[in-house]
Amino acid sequence: MPLQNQSPPKLSPKIESLTSLFSGSALSSRIFMADTILSALLALLLISSCTHHAESYAEEEGFIWVELSNKGLDFAKNILIHTAESSLVPLELPDIDKSADISLLGTVDMILSDITINAIQVTSSAVSTAHSGVVLSVSGATANLTMNWKYSYSTWLLVPIEVSDSGQASVQVSGMEIGLTLSLKNQQGSLSLSLVKNKCSVEDISINLEGGASWLYQGVVDAFEGKLTSAVEDAISSKISEEVAKLDSLLQSLPKEVPITSIATLNVTFVGNPKISKSSLALAINGLVSARDEDDTLLQNHHRALYHLISSKGPDYMFTIFLHELVIKSVLSVYYEAGKMHWIVDEVPDQFLLNTARWKFILPNLYKQYPNDNMTLNISISSVPNIKIKEQQIDATVTADVIINVLNDTEAVPVAGISVEITGSAFPEISSNDVAGSITLHELGMSLVWSEVGDLNMLAIERVVLTVLRIGVLPYVNFRLGQGFSVPDFYGYTLENTEISCSDSWIMVSSDVAQTNQAYLS
């Protein structure tokens, strides 16, 4: 059945390469998709973490796995501690009252009110993984408090007289230790966070009274030191429980699909429970891209090769992302089904290529019927591109239908339809903070589907196109790819010491994270 003439969106005249033959726009579309996925993945890093035994991975259907090593956990812990130092304060404590027997005065009623923790400073902290979850410990922390004090007692001087006084006080808490154990579980595709252990203890409290009689200091210390210590411990533990509950609610409310374009969504449903080992925390998301309001159709088990990739990791990076080839295929499938993989090519670096005069010796009938007329190419991808990730390379097979149009008095006249199949490989690299790489062309196959200008010498056409691709297109594309595309900063952080590798259906990206601003990390 002959190909039909189509009128897809026209390329911008600023497209400056014979990348236009198989894509000025195709290249930019792939780059756009890559940038979109990368941004989504970076966002997931803030709520994610990976590694356990290979059998554990194979149990679930997660196509994006993220690993947070001990080094990465420590980095995340520093951010958490820095945030907590400001978010936990000011913290108000309940009033404390007590009656005490004071020598020569009798029973004195004392009350401490408006007790507020104004600052917390953490000097030492650690994080580790355990069977029950993530263990966070703080030692040697200090806190500053302010409060009001008041006392009253009755005395006899001919008649009963009530004596009272009031003032302010400051309190220095030292030697504070906090221990938390956080459990992470999958709850219907969302990540649930709960406290398994929450303990706070205070070693020493120093009270400084402003004003008051000399006897008052020792009286307040004797009467309130224990209660004040307990109040601080209880208040901090309670506040931590409250903040963890808020974070759990936030995690539960996160969407399970994230729009990445106007037509595509990323499935960020968590799959299985997090996997915990002595050296890392791991979790997985579905990770496939689908058209909005449509279900995935690509789910299958493809985790047999993941163990080898995990064991091949290099130095201890903060995090590692494992991306299955089905994620890339799902992106391509969505764009194909949405009709976004077709282009009109009307400008190339050597514009004479799109004139019938250039082809008069190869396609003489075309030149005879349309001498010196300009041409356009209507390119449509005819099936979802096939992607296969192999050892340190990504193989691709792309099939397309190409309609040759002749511009006769500004009217586009379709004159021939050709089926094209291209196979090639991409070799991704990451240098500094740039994603780069190169492309090689393996094979080009062309066959005539229909023609209005008689038989075409397809072998000669194929040789010319192959030469143009290898001499004119690929060097330009590889030059652009070699320059790289910068990974954007994310909320003041950037990737550092990044490494990428490929093996048996998986792409592995390992990296550290560095600050781009002057925010303090403890």
C-alpha positions as CSV (number, residue, x, y, z in Angstrom):
1,M,0.0,0.0,0.0
2,P,1.6,3.3,-1.0
3,L,2.6,5.8,1.6
4,Q,0.3,8.8,2.0
5,N,1.5,12.3,1.8
6,Q,1.5,13.9,5.2
7,S,1.7,17.4,6.6
8,P,3.5,17.2,9.9
9,P,4.9,20.2,11.8
10,K,7.5,22.0,9.8
11,L,11.1,22.3,11.1
12,S,12.4,25.7,12.1
13,P,14.6,27.2,9.3
14,K,17.4,27.7,12.0
15,I,18.1,24.0,12.1
16,E,21.6,23.9,10.9
17,S,22.6,20.4,10.1
18,L,22.0,17.5,7.9
19,T,21.1,16.1,11.1
20,S,18.0,17.3,9.3
21,L,18.0,14.2,7.1
22,F,17.4,12.1,10.1
23,S,17.0,14.9,12.3
24,G,17.9,18.3,13.3
25,S,14.6,18.1,15.2
26,A,15.0,14.4,16.0
27,L,18.3,15.1,17.8
28,S,16.8,18.0,19.8
29,S,13.8,15.9,20.6
30,R,16.0,13.1,22.0
31,I,18.0,15.7,24.0
32,F,14.8,17.2,25.3
33,M,13.6,13.8,26.4
34,A,16.9,13.0,28.1
35,D,16.9,16.4,30.0
36,T,13.3,15.7,31.1
37,I,14.1,12.3,32.4
38,L,17.2,13.5,34.1
39,S,15.3,16.3,35.9
40,A,12.7,13.8,37.1
41,L,15.4,11.4,38.4
42,L,17.2,14.2,40.2
43,A,14.0,15.1,41.9
44,L,13.6,11.5,43.0
45,L,17.0,11.5,44.6
46,L,15.8,13.8,47.4
47,I,13.3,11.1,48.6
48,S,15.1,8.0,47.5
49,S,18.0,5.8,48.3
50,C,20.0,1.0,46.9
51,T,21.8,-2.4,47.3
52,H,21.0,-5.7,48.6
53,H,21.3,-9.2,47.1
54,A,20.5,-9.7,43.5
55,E,17.7,-12.1,44.3
56,S,15.9,-9.3,46.1
57,Y,16.0,-7.0,43.0
58,A,14.6,-9.8,40.9
59,E,11.5,-10.1,43.1
60,E,10.1,-6.8,42.0
61,E,9.2,-4.9,38.9
62,G,11.1,-1.7,39.4
63,F,12.8,-0.3,36.3
64,I,14.6,2.6,38.1
65,W,16.6,1.7,41.2
66,V,18.4,4.3,43.3
67,E,21.2,3.5,45.8
68,L,22.3,5.8,48.6
69,S,25.6,4.5,50.1
70,N,26.9,5.2,53.6
71,K,28.7,8.2,52.1
72,G,25.5,9.5,50.6
73,L,23.5,8.8,53.8
74,D,26.0,10.9,55.7
75,F,25.6,13.7,53.2
76,A,21.8,13.5,53.5
77,K,22.2,13.3,57.3
78,N,24.1,16.6,57.4
79,I,21.4,18.3,55.4
80,L,18.7,16.9,57.7
81,I,20.6,18.0,60.9
82,H,21.1,21.5,59.5
83,T,17.4,21.7,58.7
84,A,16.4,20.3,62.1
85,E,18.5,22.8,64.0
86,S,16.2,25.6,62.7
87,S,12.9,23.7,62.3
88,L,12.8,22.4,65.8
89,V,12.9,25.8,67.4
90,P,11.5,27.9,68.9
91,L,10.0,25.1,71.0
92,E,7.8,26.0,73.9
93,L,7.7,23.8,77.1
94,P,4.8,23.5,79.6
95,D,5.0,25.5,82.8
96,I,6.6,23.8,85.8
97,D,5.5,24.6,89.4
98,K,6.7,23.1,92.7
99,S,6.6,23.9,96.4
100,A,9.9,23.6,98.3
101,D,10.8,24.0,102.0
102,I,13.5,26.7,102.3
103,S,15.3,27.1,105.6
104,L,14.1,30.0,107.7
105,L,11.4,30.8,105.1
106,G,9.2,27.7,105.2
107,T,7.2,26.5,102.2
108,V,7.9,28.5,99.1
109,D,5.7,28.1,96.0
110,M,7.8,28.5,92.8
111,I,6.8,28.4,89.1
112,L,8.7,28.5,85.8
113,S,6.7,29.8,82.9
114,D,7.2,30.8,79.2
115,I,10.0,28.2,78.9
116,T,11.3,28.2,75.4
117,I,14.1,26.4,73.6
118,N,15.5,29.1,71.3
119,A,18.5,27.3,69.7
120,I,19.9,23.8,69.3
121,Q,23.5,23.2,68.1
122,V,24.7,19.8,67.0
123,T,28.4,19.2,67.3
124,S,28.6,15.4,66.4
125,S,26.2,13.1,64.5
126,A,26.3,9.8,62.8
127,V,24.0,7.7,60.6
128,S,24.0,4.0,59.8
129,T,21.7,1.3,58.5
130,A,20.3,-1.6,60.6
131,H,17.8,-4.4,60.0
132,S,15.1,-2.2,61.6
133,G,15.8,0.8,59.4
134,V,18.0,3.9,59.3
135,V,19.7,4.8,62.6
136,L,20.5,8.5,63.3
137,S,22.4,9.5,66.5
138,V,23.4,12.9,67.8
139,S,25.8,13.4,70.7
140,G,27.2,16.3,72.6
141,A,24.5,18.7,71.4
142,T,23.7,21.9,73.2
143,A,20.5,24.0,73.6
144,N,19.7,27.5,74.9
145,L,16.5,28.2,76.8
146,T,14.8,31.3,78.3
147,M,12.1,31.4,80.9
148,N,10.4,33.4,83.5
149,W,10.4,32.6,87.2
150,K,8.2,33.6,90.1
151,Y,8.0,32.6,93.8
152,S,5.8,33.5,96.8
153,Y,5.7,32.5,100.5
154,S,3.9,33.7,103.6
155,T,5.6,35.2,106.7
156,W,4.4,36.7,110.0
157,L,5.3,40.2,111.0
158,L,2.5,41.0,113.5
159,V,0.1,40.0,110.7
160,P,0.5,37.5,107.8
161,I,2.4,38.9,104.8
162,E,2.8,37.3,101.4
163,V,6.2,37.9,99.9
164,S,6.8,37.4,96.2
165,D,9.3,38.1,93.4
166,S,9.7,37.4,89.7
167,G,12.3,37.7,87.0
168,Q,13.9,36.0,84.0
169,A,16.4,33.2,83.6
170,S,18.5,31.6,80.9
171,V,19.4,28.0,80.7
172,Q,22.3,26.2,79.0
173,V,21.7,22.5,78.1
174,S,24.8,20.5,77.4
175,G,25.7,16.9,76.7
176,M,22.3,16.2,74.9
177,E,22.1,12.9,73.0
178,I,19.4,12.0,70.6
179,G,18.8,8.6,69.0
180,L,16.4,7.8,66.2
181,T,15.6,4.7,64.3
182,L,13.5,5.4,61.2
183,S,11.6,2.6,59.3
184,L,10.8,2.9,55.6
185,K,8.1,0.7,54.1
186,N,6.0,0.5,51.0
187,Q,2.4,1.3,51.6
188,Q,0.3,0.8,48.5
189,G,2.9,2.3,46.2
190,S,3.9,5.2,48.5
191,L,6.8,5.4,50.9
192,S,5.8,5.2,54.6
193,L,8.1,6.6,57.3
194,S,7.7,5.7,60.9
195,L,9.7,6.0,64.2
196,V,10.8,2.7,65.6
197,K,12.9,4.4,68.3
198,N,13.0,8.0,69.6
199,K,15.1,8.9,72.6
200,C,16.5,12.1,74.0
201,S,18.7,12.5,77.1
202,V,20.3,15.5,78.7
203,E,23.5,15.2,80.7
204,D,23.7,18.7,82.3
205,I,21.7,21.9,82.7
206,S,23.1,25.2,83.9
207,I,20.5,27.8,85.1
208,N,21.3,31.5,85.3
209,L,18.8,33.6,87.2
210,E,18.5,37.3,86.6
211,G,17.6,39.0,89.9
212,G,16.1,37.4,93.0
213,A,17.5,36.7,96.5
214,S,20.7,34.8,97.0
215,W,18.9,31.8,98.4
216,L,16.7,31.6,95.3
217,Y,19.4,30.2,93.0
218,Q,20.0,27.0,94.9
219,G,16.3,26.6,95.6
220,V,15.4,26.7,92.0
221,V,18.2,24.4,91.0
222,D,17.3,21.9,93.7
223,A,13.6,22.1,92.9
224,F,13.5,22.3,89.2
225,E,16.7,20.8,87.7
226,G,15.2,17.3,87.3
227,K,11.9,18.5,86.1
228,L,13.4,20.9,83.6
229,T,15.7,18.2,82.3
230,S,12.7,15.8,81.8
231,A,10.7,18.6,80.2
232,V,13.5,19.3,77.6
233,E,13.9,15.6,76.8
234,D,10.1,15.1,76.4
235,A,9.6,18.2,74.4
236,I,12.4,17.4,71.9
237,S,11.3,13.8,71.5
238,S,7.7,14.9,71.0
239,K,8.7,17.5,68.4
240,I,10.7,15.0,66.5
241,S,7.8,12.6,66.5
242,E,5.6,15.4,65.2
243,E,8.0,16.3,62.4
244,V,8.4,12.7,61.3
245,A,4.6,12.3,61.2
246,K,4.5,15.4,59.0
247,L,7.1,14.0,56.7
248,D,5.3,10.7,56.5
249,S,2.1,12.5,55.5
250,L,4.0,14.4,52.8
251,L,5.5,11.1,51.5
252,Q,2.0,9.6,51.4
253,S,0.6,12.6,49.5
254,L,3.2,12.5,46.7
255,P,1.7,11.7,43.3
256,K,2.3,8.3,41.8
257,E,2.5,9.8,38.3
258,V,4.6,12.8,37.5
259,P,3.9,14.7,34.2
260,I,7.1,15.2,32.3
261,T,5.6,16.6,29.1
262,S,2.2,17.5,27.9
263,I,1.6,14.0,26.7
264,A,3.8,11.8,28.9
265,T,3.9,10.9,32.6
266,L,6.5,9.1,34.7
267,N,5.3,6.3,36.9
268,V,6.9,7.0,40.3
269,T,5.0,4.3,42.2
270,F,7.3,2.7,44.8
271,V,7.8,-1.0,44.2
272,G,8.5,-3.4,47.1
273,N,10.0,-2.4,50.4
274,P,13.3,-0.7,50.6
275,K,16.3,-3.0,50.7
276,I,18.7,-2.4,53.5
277,S,22.3,-3.7,53.8
278,K,25.2,-2.7,56.0
279,S,26.5,-0.3,53.4
280,S,23.5,1.2,51.7
281,L,19.7,1.8,51.5
282,A,17.9,0.9,48.3
283,L,14.5,1.4,46.8
284,A,12.9,1.1,43.4
285,I,10.1,2.9,41.5
286,N,8.2,1.6,38.5
287,G,10.0,4.1,36.4
288,L,8.2,3.6,33.1
289,V,6.8,6.5,31.0
290,S,3.3,6.2,29.5
291,A,0.8,8.4,27.8
292,R,-1.3,10.4,30.2
293,D,-4.3,8.3,31.6
294,E,-3.0,5.2,29.9
295,D,-1.5,2.1,31.6
296,D,2.0,0.6,31.0
297,T,2.1,-2.3,28.6
298,L,5.8,-3.1,28.9
299,L,6.0,-4.6,32.4
300,Q,8.1,-7.7,32.5
301,N,10.9,-9.1,34.7
302,H,14.3,-7.9,33.5
303,H,16.5,-8.0,36.6
304,R,18.7,-11.0,36.0
305,A,21.6,-8.7,34.9
306,L,21.4,-6.2,37.7
307,Y,23.6,-8.2,40.1
308,H,26.6,-8.0,37.7
309,L,26.2,-4.3,37.3
310,I,25.9,-3.7,41.0
311,S,29.1,-5.7,41.7
312,S,31.0,-3.8,39.0
313,K,30.5,-0.4,40.8
314,G,33.7,1.6,41.3
315,P,34.5,3.7,44.3
316,D,32.1,4.6,47.0
317,Y,29.7,7.2,45.5
318,M,27.0,9.0,47.3
319,F,24.3,7.5,45.1
320,T,23.8,5.3,42.1
321,I,20.9,5.1,39.7
322,F,20.1,2.0,37.8
323,L,18.0,2.7,34.7
324,H,16.5,-0.1,32.7
325,E,16.2,0.1,28.9
326,L,12.5,-0.3,29.1
327,V,12.3,3.2,30.6
328,I,13.8,4.6,27.4
329,K,11.6,2.4,25.3
330,S,8.5,3.6,27.2
331,V,9.5,7.2,26.4
332,L,9.9,6.5,22.7
333,S,6.6,4.5,22.7
334,V,4.7,7.4,24.1
335,Y,6.1,9.9,21.6
336,Y,5.5,7.4,18.7
337,E,1.9,6.8,19.7
338,A,1.3,10.5,20.1
339,G,2.5,11.1,16.5
340,K,5.5,13.2,17.5
341,M,8.0,11.3,15.4
342,H,7.7,12.9,12.0
343,W,9.3,15.9,10.4
344,I,9.6,17.9,7.2
345,V,13.1,18.5,6.1
346,D,13.4,21.5,3.9
347,E,16.9,22.9,4.8
348,V,20.3,21.2,5.0
349,P,23.8,22.6,5.1
350,D,24.3,21.8,1.5
351,Q,21.0,23.1,0.2
352,F,21.8,21.8,-3.3
353,L,21.1,18.3,-2.0
354,L,17.4,19.2,-2.0
355,N,17.3,20.1,-5.7
356,T,16.5,17.6,-8.5
357,A,19.6,18.8,-10.4
358,R,21.9,17.3,-7.8
359,W,20.3,13.9,-8.5
360,K,20.0,14.0,-12.3
361,F,22.5,11.2,-12.9
362,I,21.2,9.0,-10.2
363,L,17.5,9.7,-10.7
364,P,17.3,10.9,-14.3
365,N,13.5,10.4,-14.6
366,L,13.0,12.7,-11.6
367,Y,15.2,15.4,-13.1
368,K,13.4,15.1,-16.5
369,Q,9.9,15.6,-15.0
370,Y,11.0,18.2,-12.5
371,P,14.2,19.9,-13.7
372,N,15.9,22.2,-11.2
373,D,13.0,22.0,-8.7
374,N,13.6,22.1,-5.0
375,M,12.5,19.1,-2.8
376,T,11.5,18.4,0.7
377,L,11.6,15.2,2.7
378,N,8.7,14.0,4.8
379,I,10.1,11.7,7.4
380,S,7.9,9.5,9.6
381,I,9.2,6.9,12.1
382,S,7.3,3.8,11.1
383,S,7.6,1.9,14.4
384,V,8.9,2.4,17.9
385,P,12.7,2.6,17.7
386,N,14.3,-0.6,19.1
387,I,16.8,0.1,21.9
388,K,19.2,-2.5,23.3
389,I,21.7,-1.7,26.0
390,K,24.8,-3.7,25.8
391,E,28.3,-3.6,27.4
392,Q,29.3,0.1,27.4
393,Q,27.1,0.9,24.4
394,I,23.5,1.5,23.4
395,D,22.3,-0.1,20.1
396,A,19.4,1.3,18.2
397,T,17.4,0.3,15.2
398,V,15.2,2.9,13.6
399,T,12.8,2.4,10.7
400,A,11.3,5.3,8.8
401,D,9.1,6.1,5.8
402,V,10.4,8.9,3.7
403,I,8.3,10.7,1.1
404,I,10.1,12.8,-1.5
405,N,8.2,15.9,-2.4
406,V,9.0,18.2,-5.3
407,L,8.1,21.8,-4.9
408,N,6.5,22.6,-8.2
409,D,5.3,26.2,-8.3
410,T,5.3,26.2,-4.4
411,E,3.1,23.1,-4.4
412,A,4.5,20.0,-2.8
413,V,4.1,17.1,-5.1
414,P,4.8,13.6,-3.7
415,V,6.9,11.7,-6.2
416,A,8.2,8.6,-4.3
417,G,8.0,6.7,-1.0
418,I,11.0,4.9,0.4
419,S,11.3,2.7,3.5
420,V,14.5,3.2,5.5
421,E,16.1,1.2,8.3
422,I,19.2,2.5,10.2
423,T,21.1,0.6,12.8
424,G,23.8,2.3,15.0
425,S,25.3,2.6,18.4
426,A,25.6,5.3,21.0
427,F,28.5,5.5,23.5
428,P,27.4,7.7,26.4
429,E,30.0,9.5,28.6
430,I,30.0,11.9,31.5
431,S,32.8,14.4,31.8
432,S,32.8,16.8,34.8
433,N,29.2,17.9,34.8
434,D,28.4,17.3,31.2
435,V,26.6,14.4,29.5
436,A,28.5,13.6,26.3
437,G,29.1,10.7,23.9
438,S,29.4,9.6,20.3
439,I,27.4,7.8,17.6
440,T,28.4,5.2,15.0
441,L,26.4,4.1,12.0
442,H,26.4,0.3,11.3
443,E,24.0,-0.3,8.5
444,L,21.6,1.6,6.2
445,G,18.9,-0.2,4.3
446,M,16.6,1.4,1.8
447,S,13.8,0.0,-0.3
448,L,11.3,1.6,-2.8
449,V,7.7,1.5,-1.7
450,W,6.1,3.4,-4.5
451,S,7.1,5.9,-7.2
452,E,5.5,8.4,-9.6
453,V,8.8,8.8,-11.6
454,G,9.5,5.2,-12.6
455,D,12.0,2.8,-11.1
456,L,14.6,4.3,-8.9
457,N,18.2,3.1,-8.5
458,M,17.9,2.3,-4.8
459,L,21.5,0.9,-4.6
460,A,22.9,4.2,-5.9
461,I,20.7,6.2,-3.6
462,E,21.6,4.2,-0.6
463,R,25.3,4.6,-1.3
464,V,25.0,8.4,-1.7
465,V,22.9,8.8,1.5
466,L,25.2,6.5,3.4
467,T,28.2,8.7,2.3
468,V,26.4,11.9,3.2
469,L,25.5,10.5,6.6
470,R,29.0,9.3,7.4
471,I,30.9,12.3,6.0
472,G,28.4,15.2,6.5
473,V,26.1,14.2,9.3
474,L,27.8,12.0,11.9
475,P,31.0,14.2,12.3
476,Y,28.7,17.2,13.0
477,V,26.5,15.2,15.4
478,N,29.5,13.7,17.2
479,F,31.1,17.1,17.5
480,R,28.0,18.5,19.2
481,L,27.7,15.4,21.4
482,G,31.4,15.6,22.3
483,Q,30.9,19.2,23.6
484,G,28.4,17.7,26.0
485,F,25.2,19.0,27.6
486,S,25.4,20.4,31.1
487,V,23.4,18.7,33.8
488,P,21.4,21.5,35.5
489,D,21.9,22.3,39.2
490,F,19.1,21.2,41.5
491,Y,18.2,23.4,44.4
492,G,21.7,24.5,45.0
493,Y,23.4,21.1,44.5
494,T,25.2,19.7,41.5
495,L,26.7,16.3,40.5
496,E,30.4,15.7,41.0
497,N,32.7,12.8,40.1
498,T,30.0,11.3,38.0
499,E,30.5,8.0,36.2
500,I,28.2,6.2,33.7
501,S,28.4,2.6,32.5
502,C,26.1,0.2,30.5
503,S,25.7,-3.5,30.7
504,D,23.0,-6.0,29.6
505,S,19.9,-3.8,29.5
506,W,20.9,-1.4,32.3
507,I,22.5,2.0,32.5
508,M,24.3,2.8,35.8
509,V,25.0,6.4,36.8
510,S,27.1,6.8,40.0
511,S,27.9,10.2,41.4
512,D,28.7,12.4,44.4
513,V,26.7,15.6,45.2
514,A,28.3,19.0,45.8
515,Q,26.9,22.4,46.9
516,T,26.8,25.3,44.5
517,N,26.0,27.8,47.2
518,Q,27.4,28.7,50.6
519,A,24.8,26.9,52.7
520,Y,26.3,25.4,55.9
521,L,26.5,21.7,56.3
522,S,27.4,20.3,59.7
